[in-house]
C-alpha cells in the first residue's frame, strides 16, 4: 500500500505551508540519526519524513501529488522513488529551520564574503510575572563587525584563495549509510575562500566584536521557549548590511502558579473541616483574588476551573483558564478537647469507634463472606450457603 505523505507528517490535506514546515521540524528532530544512533526504525522514519517534506514542501510537487499520487512524481525534478536525489542537501533544510548544524536557533544567513552568520541569537531570562503581564528589558549582547584592517577578508594582504577542501563551493559531502549529507565546509566556514597570511589585527577571523544594547518590549503572555525577532540588530556584513537579532525567552518558574500554555494551575490548601462543611474560601489569582465555593464533602485533589482568569495568548489575545486544585489538610496533633469534639461528631454520624465505616447491611455481608472462607463454604448467587467440594 502506498504511504500517505500527509499521514507521515501527521497533518491534514488542507494544511498550509507553515503547518507543513512545523510538522517537518518536529519530526525531523525526533527521528534525526544523531539522536537515534543505531535505531533502524528511527532511521527509516527519518527517511520517510524527509521524503514527505520534499514533496509537500514544494507547491508544484504537492499539487501533482494531490492530483495523481506518488506515481505522478516519478522522474520529476530529480525525485526518485526512494525520496532522495544524489545531491539532496539536508544541511540546507536544517539550516533554514534551525540556524545551522542540528541545534534550533536563528536562521544562518551568510553572504559569500562574510565569515560569520549575520543573524544572531541570544537568551533572555525573565520572571514568571514578567512573562504573564509583559515588560520592557534593556539587553546587552555582542555583535561581529568586519575588521577594518583587512576589510573583512582575514588576510594580511587582503587577498583570498579558493579553499582546496571544498574547491570554492563552501560545502562538503559526507556519506552516512544510505544518505549523503551536505554541510558547510569547516575549513573555510562556508565562504569557499582561505587566506595564506592572516591579518595580525583580527587573527584571520575577518571580524571584530563589539558590545551593544537594545530595549525590547516583551509582550503580555509570552511563553518559555518563544523567540522574538529584533530587525537589523544582528551582525554586520562586509557590505554594511545587518542581520537580525533573535531573543530566545527563558521564563523562571513561579513558587505557586504553574503554567501550561494559556492555562495556569494553583494548589489551594483546604483544612478538612472546610471541605466537609463546603465553605466558600478566598483564593489567589494572577490579578488578585476570587471566591471558591466548595461543595459539601469536597475531595482531595478536586479541581475547580475559572474561565478567563488564565494567561493572555500572545497570538489569539484570548485568556486561558485558572485551574484551582485543592489539597485537603488534616491536623498532625490534637488536644483532649479536640478529640472529645471529634468523637462526638463521629458518633453523630452513627460511626462506631474502631470499626470500618460500612453500613450495617454491607458490614454483615462482608463478615459472612469472610466466615465462609474459613468454614469451607461459599455463598451461591441467591445468597444461600453451600459446601465446597474437594
C-alpha positions as CSV (number, residue, x, y, z in Angstrom):
1,X,0.0,0.0,0.0
2,X,1.3,3.4,-0.9
3,X,2.4,5.6,2.0
4,X,0.5,8.8,2.5
5,X,2.8,11.9,2.9
6,X,0.2,13.7,4.9
7,X,-0.1,10.9,7.4
8,X,3.7,10.7,7.7
9,X,3.9,14.3,8.7
10,X,0.7,13.9,10.9
11,X,-1.1,16.8,9.2
12,X,-4.4,17.2,7.3
13,X,-4.6,17.7,3.5
14,X,-5.6,21.3,3.8
15,X,-2.6,22.3,5.9
16,X,-0.8,25.5,4.9
17,X,2.9,25.7,4.2
18,X,3.7,27.0,7.7
19,X,2.0,23.9,9.3
20,X,3.9,21.6,7.0
21,X,7.2,23.3,8.0
22,X,6.4,23.0,11.7
23,X,5.5,19.3,11.3
24,X,8.7,18.5,9.4
25,X,10.8,20.4,12.0
26,X,9.2,18.5,14.9
27,X,9.5,15.0,13.3
28,X,13.0,15.6,11.8
29,X,14.3,16.5,15.3
30,X,12.6,13.4,16.7
31,X,14.0,10.9,14.3
32,X,17.3,12.5,13.4
33,X,20.1,9.9,13.2
34,X,22.3,11.9,15.6
35,X,19.7,11.4,18.3
36,X,18.9,7.8,17.5
37,X,22.2,6.2,16.7
38,X,21.8,2.5,15.8
39,X,18.0,2.7,15.8
40,X,17.0,1.3,12.4
41,X,13.3,2.2,12.9
42,X,14.1,5.8,13.6
43,X,16.4,5.9,10.6
44,X,13.6,4.6,8.4
45,X,11.1,7.1,9.8
46,X,13.6,9.9,9.3
47,X,13.9,8.9,5.6
48,X,10.1,8.9,5.2
49,X,9.7,12.3,6.9
50,X,12.2,13.9,4.6
51,X,10.7,12.2,1.5
52,X,7.3,13.6,2.5
53,X,8.7,17.1,3.1
54,X,10.5,17.1,-0.3
55,X,7.0,16.8,-1.9
56,X,4.6,18.7,0.4
57,X,7.1,21.5,1.0
58,X,7.2,22.2,-2.8
59,X,4.0,23.8,-4.1
60,X,4.4,22.3,-7.6
61,X,5.2,18.8,-6.4
62,X,2.4,18.9,-3.8
63,X,-0.2,19.9,-6.5
64,X,0.9,16.9,-8.7
65,X,0.9,14.6,-5.7
66,X,-2.6,15.7,-4.6
67,X,-4.0,15.0,-8.1
68,X,-2.1,11.9,-9.2
69,X,-0.4,10.5,-6.1
70,X,3.2,9.4,-5.8
71,X,3.2,7.9,-9.3
72,X,2.8,11.3,-10.8
73,X,6.1,12.4,-9.3
74,X,8.3,9.7,-10.7
75,X,11.2,11.1,-12.7
76,X,10.3,14.8,-12.0
77,X,13.0,17.2,-10.7
78,X,15.4,14.5,-9.6
79,X,12.8,13.0,-7.3
80,X,13.3,9.2,-7.1
81,X,11.1,6.5,-5.5
82,X,13.5,6.4,-2.5
83,X,12.7,10.1,-1.8
84,X,16.3,11.3,-2.2
85,X,18.3,12.5,-5.2
86,X,22.0,12.3,-5.3
87,X,22.5,15.9,-4.4
88,X,19.9,16.2,-1.7
89,X,21.1,18.9,0.7
90,X,19.6,18.0,4.1
91,X,22.0,20.5,5.7
92,X,20.3,23.4,3.8
93,X,16.9,22.4,5.1
94,X,18.2,22.2,8.7
95,X,20.0,25.5,8.3
96,X,16.8,27.2,7.1
97,X,14.9,25.9,10.1
98,X,17.5,25.7,12.9
99,X,20.2,28.1,12.1
100,X,23.0,25.8,11.2
101,X,24.0,22.3,12.3
102,X,21.4,20.4,14.3
103,X,20.6,22.9,17.1
104,X,17.4,25.1,16.8
105,X,18.2,28.7,16.6
106,X,18.2,31.8,14.4
107,X,18.5,31.4,10.7
108,X,22.0,31.4,9.4
109,X,22.0,33.9,6.6
110,X,25.6,34.3,5.3
111,X,26.9,36.3,2.4
112,X,29.7,34.6,0.4
113,X,32.1,37.3,1.6
114,X,31.2,37.0,5.3
115,X,33.0,34.7,7.7
116,X,30.0,34.5,10.1
117,X,26.2,34.4,10.1
118,X,24.5,37.7,10.0
119,X,21.6,36.7,12.2
120,X,22.4,36.4,15.9
121,X,20.5,34.7,18.8
122,X,20.8,35.4,22.5
123,X,18.9,34.1,25.5
124,X,16.9,36.3,27.8
125,X,15.8,35.0,31.2
126,X,12.7,36.8,32.7
127,X,10.5,36.3,35.7
128,X,7.2,34.5,35.7
129,X,5.1,37.7,36.2
130,X,7.1,39.5,33.5
131,X,6.1,36.8,31.0
132,X,2.4,37.0,32.2
133,X,2.0,40.7,32.1
134,X,4.7,41.8,29.7
135,X,7.7,44.1,30.4
136,X,10.4,46.2,28.8
137,X,14.0,45.0,29.0
138,X,17.3,46.5,28.0
139,X,19.6,43.7,26.9
140,X,23.3,43.7,26.1
141,X,24.9,41.5,23.5
142,X,28.0,41.1,21.3
143,X,27.9,41.6,17.6
144,X,30.5,40.9,14.9
145,X,31.7,43.6,12.5
146,X,34.2,43.3,9.6
147,X,37.8,44.0,10.6
148,X,38.7,47.4,9.1
149,X,42.4,46.5,8.7
150,X,41.7,43.6,6.3
151,X,38.3,44.7,5.2
152,X,36.8,41.5,6.5
153,X,39.0,39.2,4.4
154,X,41.1,37.9,7.3
155,X,44.1,38.2,5.0
156,X,47.2,40.3,5.7
157,X,47.4,41.5,2.1
158,X,43.7,41.4,1.6
159,X,43.9,38.6,-0.9
160,X,41.9,35.3,-0.6
161,X,42.3,31.9,-2.3
162,X,40.0,29.2,-3.3
163,X,39.5,26.7,-0.5
164,X,41.2,23.4,-1.5
165,X,38.9,21.3,0.6
166,X,35.6,22.3,-0.9
167,X,37.1,23.7,-4.2
168,X,35.3,27.0,-3.6
169,X,31.8,25.6,-3.2
170,X,31.6,26.3,0.6
171,X,30.0,22.8,1.1
172,X,31.4,19.3,1.5
173,X,29.6,16.0,1.3
174,X,29.6,13.2,3.9
175,X,28.2,9.7,3.4
176,X,26.2,8.2,6.3
177,X,24.8,4.8,5.4
178,X,22.2,5.2,2.6
179,X,22.2,9.0,2.9
180,X,24.5,11.7,1.6
181,X,24.7,14.8,3.8
182,X,25.9,18.2,2.5
183,X,27.3,20.5,5.2
184,X,29.2,23.7,5.5
185,X,32.9,23.4,4.8
186,X,34.6,23.6,8.3
187,X,37.9,24.8,6.7
188,X,36.6,28.0,5.2
189,X,33.4,28.3,7.2
190,X,31.3,28.1,4.1
191,X,32.9,31.1,2.3
192,X,34.8,28.9,-0.3
193,X,37.9,31.0,0.4
194,X,41.1,30.7,2.5
195,X,44.0,33.0,3.3
196,X,47.8,32.4,3.3
197,X,48.9,35.1,5.7
198,X,46.4,36.0,8.4
199,X,45.6,39.6,9.4
200,X,47.5,40.5,12.6
201,X,44.7,42.7,13.8
202,X,41.9,40.1,13.8
203,X,44.0,36.9,13.7
204,X,42.5,35.9,10.4
205,X,38.9,35.8,11.6
206,X,37.9,38.8,9.4
207,X,35.9,40.5,12.2
208,X,36.0,42.3,15.5
209,X,33.5,42.0,18.3
210,X,31.5,44.9,19.7
211,X,29.2,45.2,22.7
212,X,25.8,46.8,22.0
213,X,22.5,47.2,23.8
214,X,18.8,47.5,22.8
215,X,15.5,47.9,24.5
216,X,13.0,45.1,23.9
217,X,9.2,45.2,24.6
218,X,8.2,41.7,25.9
219,X,4.5,41.2,25.0
220,X,1.9,40.0,27.6
221,X,1.6,36.3,27.6
222,X,4.9,35.3,26.1
223,X,5.9,31.8,27.0
224,X,9.1,29.9,27.8
225,X,10.9,28.8,24.6
226,X,9.4,31.5,22.3
227,X,11.6,33.7,20.2
228,X,11.4,37.4,19.4
229,X,13.0,39.0,16.3
230,X,14.5,42.4,16.5
231,X,15.1,43.6,13.0
232,X,18.6,44.7,11.9
233,X,20.3,44.4,15.3
234,X,22.4,41.4,14.4
235,X,25.9,41.0,13.0
236,X,27.2,43.4,10.3
237,X,28.2,42.3,6.8
238,X,31.3,43.4,4.9
239,X,28.8,45.2,2.6
240,X,27.3,47.1,5.5
241,X,24.1,45.0,5.6
242,X,22.9,43.9,9.0
243,X,21.3,40.7,10.2
244,X,18.5,40.3,12.7
245,X,18.7,39.7,16.5
246,X,16.7,36.8,17.8
247,X,15.8,36.8,21.5
248,X,15.1,33.4,23.0
249,X,12.9,33.7,26.0
250,X,13.5,31.6,29.2
251,X,10.9,32.0,31.9
252,X,11.6,31.3,35.5
253,X,9.2,29.0,37.4
254,X,6.8,30.5,40.0
255,X,6.6,29.3,43.5
256,X,2.8,28.9,43.4
257,X,1.5,29.1,39.9
258,X,2.2,26.5,37.2
259,X,1.7,27.4,33.6
260,X,0.5,25.2,30.7
261,X,0.2,27.2,27.5
262,X,-2.6,29.8,28.4
263,X,-3.9,27.9,31.4
264,X,-2.5,28.4,34.9
265,X,-2.7,26.0,37.8
266,X,-2.5,26.6,41.5
267,X,-2.8,24.2,44.5
268,X,-5.1,25.5,47.3
269,X,-4.6,24.1,50.9
270,X,-8.0,23.3,52.4
271,X,-8.5,22.2,56.0
272,X,-10.6,19.1,56.3
273,X,-13.4,20.8,58.2
274,X,-13.7,23.4,55.4
275,X,-14.0,20.6,52.8
276,X,-16.6,18.8,55.0
277,X,-18.6,21.9,55.5
278,X,-18.4,23.1,51.9
279,X,-17.1,26.6,52.8
280,X,-16.6,29.5,50.5
281,X,-12.9,30.4,50.5
282,X,-10.8,33.2,49.0
283,X,-8.1,32.1,46.6
284,X,-5.4,34.0,44.8
285,X,-5.4,34.7,41.0
286,X,-2.9,36.2,38.7
287,X,-4.5,39.6,39.2
288,X,-5.9,39.5,42.7
289,X,-8.3,37.1,44.4
290,X,-11.6,35.4,43.7
291,X,-14.1,33.2,45.7
292,X,-14.2,29.4,45.5
293,X,-17.4,27.8,46.7
294,X,-16.5,24.3,47.9
295,X,-19.2,21.6,47.6
296,X,-20.0,19.8,50.9
297,X,-17.6,16.9,51.2
298,X,-15.1,18.2,48.6
299,X,-12.4,15.6,47.8
300,X,-8.7,15.8,47.9
301,X,-7.1,16.9,44.5
302,X,-10.6,18.0,43.2
303,X,-10.2,20.7,40.6
304,X,-12.2,23.9,40.0
305,X,-12.0,25.8,36.7
306,X,-12.3,29.6,36.3
307,X,-12.6,30.6,32.6
308,X,-10.8,33.8,31.6
309,X,-8.6,34.0,34.7
310,X,-5.6,32.5,33.0
311,X,-2.9,34.0,30.8
312,X,-3.4,36.0,27.6
313,X,-2.4,34.1,24.5
314,X,0.3,36.1,22.7
315,X,-1.3,35.2,19.3
316,X,-5.0,35.0,19.7
317,X,-5.2,37.5,22.6
318,X,-7.7,35.2,24.4
319,X,-7.3,34.5,28.1
320,X,-6.9,30.9,29.3
321,X,-8.3,29.3,32.5
322,X,-7.3,29.3,36.1
323,X,-7.4,25.8,37.5
324,X,-7.5,25.5,41.3
325,X,-6.7,22.1,42.7
326,X,-7.5,21.7,46.4
327,X,-5.2,19.8,48.8
328,X,-7.0,18.5,51.9
329,X,-5.0,19.1,55.1
330,X,-5.6,17.2,58.4
331,X,-4.1,18.0,61.9
332,X,-1.0,16.3,63.0
333,X,-1.7,16.7,66.7
334,X,-5.0,17.0,68.7
335,X,-5.8,18.4,72.2
336,X,-8.0,16.5,74.6
337,X,-10.9,18.9,73.9
338,X,-10.5,18.5,70.1
339,X,-10.5,14.7,70.5
340,X,-13.7,14.9,72.5
341,X,-15.4,17.1,70.0
342,X,-14.4,14.9,67.1
343,X,-15.6,11.8,68.9
344,X,-19.0,13.5,69.4
345,X,-19.1,14.4,65.7
346,X,-18.2,10.9,64.7
347,X,-21.0,9.4,66.9
348,X,-23.5,11.9,65.4
349,X,-22.9,10.3,62.0
350,X,-23.5,6.8,63.5
351,X,-19.9,5.7,63.1
352,X,-18.7,3.2,65.7
353,X,-15.2,3.7,67.1
354,X,-12.7,1.1,66.0
355,X,-14.8,-0.2,63.1
356,X,-14.7,0.5,59.3
357,X,-17.5,2.8,58.2
358,X,-19.5,0.3,56.2
359,X,-23.3,0.5,56.7
360,X,-24.8,-2.4,58.7
361,X,-26.1,-4.5,55.8
362,X,-22.7,-4.2,53.9
363,X,-20.8,-4.8,57.1
364,X,-22.7,-8.1,57.8
365,X,-22.3,-9.2,54.2
366,X,-18.5,-8.8,54.3
367,X,-18.3,-10.7,57.7
368,X,-20.4,-13.6,56.4
369,X,-18.3,-13.8,53.3
370,X,-15.1,-14.0,55.4
371,X,-16.5,-16.6,57.8
372,X,-17.4,-18.7,54.8
373,X,-13.8,-18.7,53.6
374,X,-12.7,-20.3,56.9
375,X,-15.6,-22.7,57.1
376,X,-15.0,-24.1,53.6
377,X,-18.3,-22.5,52.4
378,X,-19.2,-20.0,49.8
379,X,-22.4,-18.2,49.0
380,X,-24.3,-19.0,45.8
381,X,-25.8,-16.4,43.6
382,X,-29.0,-16.4,45.6
383,X,-27.3,-15.7,48.9
384,X,-27.6,-19.3,50.2
385,X,-24.6,-21.1,51.5
386,X,-23.2,-24.4,50.1
387,X,-20.2,-26.5,51.0
388,X,-17.1,-26.5,48.8
389,X,-16.4,-29.8,47.2
390,X,-12.8,-31.0,47.2
